[in-house]
Amino acid sequence: MDEAAQAQELVRYILQEIIHRPGTELTPDSPLVSSGLIDSFALVDILVKVEDVTNLRIPAGKIQAKDMDTVNLMLATAKRVGKPRKSK
């Protein structure tokens, strides 16, 4: 999956599974945490989804809320600190 497809998958997930507000518009650059759309508790679920979408293991200790403020920041952070998942 390319980065644009990853971004769209994350946007879809956040809208459908996290925000639950019909009519909310979201782009890969929409602020999530700083705007109050999502809280820090939701970041845990989103981080798991980022790992699934990117197929990377992301150490939670290496990221901060600011790294998760937009979908594009999430993907950039995953690229920067993520490690390839081991095959089962």
N, C-alpha and C positions, 0 to 999 in steps of 0.2 A: 504494500500500500504506500503510495507516495505521500508527501507531506500535506498536500492540499486535501487529499482524501482523509488523512488522519485528522486534520483540523475539522473537517465537516462532520466526521464521526463523533468527535468530542463535543462539538457544538450541539449536535442532535441529542447526545447523551445528557448533557447538562440541561438542555431545555426540557426533555421528557422525564428524566429521572431525578433531577435535583431541584430545579426552579419551580416547576408545576404552576406556572402563571400563563394562562392562555393570552396570546397577543404579544408576549415578550419577544422582542427581536434581539438577536445575538449574532455577532460576527466573531471571527477569530481574534479580533483586536478589541473587543468590548471588555471594559474593566469589570471584573467579577467581584473580587474581594473589596477593593477600594470603593466600589459603588454600593456595596451592601447587598448585591444580588445573591451572594452566597456567603456562608459563614465558615469559620475554621473547621467545624465538624464535617462539613460537606467536602472539604479538601481531601480528606482521607479516602472517601469513595472515588473522588475524581482522580486521585493519584493512582489508585488501583486500575482505573480505566485507562489512564495514560500509559501505564505499563503494558496493559493488554494491547492497546492500539499500536504502540511502538515496538512491542516485543523486547523491551528493555527492562532490566531491574533497576529501580531508582532508589538509592538509599535515602530514606526519609531525613536522616540527620544532615544531609548535604543540601537540603532545600529550605527555603523560607517562604512565607506567605507571599512576599513580593514576586517570587519566581513563579507563582501560580495565579497571578492577577488576570492574565488573558490566556486564551487557548494557545496563541502563538508563543507566549513566554513559557508555557508548560512544555511545548514541543521543543523549544530551544534548550530548556533546562534538561529535558530528558536526553537530548543529544549530547549535552555537555557533561553530565554526571552519570548517565545511565551506562549499564554494562549489559552486554548481550545475555539473554536468558540461556540457561543450559538446557539442552534437549533432554526430553524424558526418555 
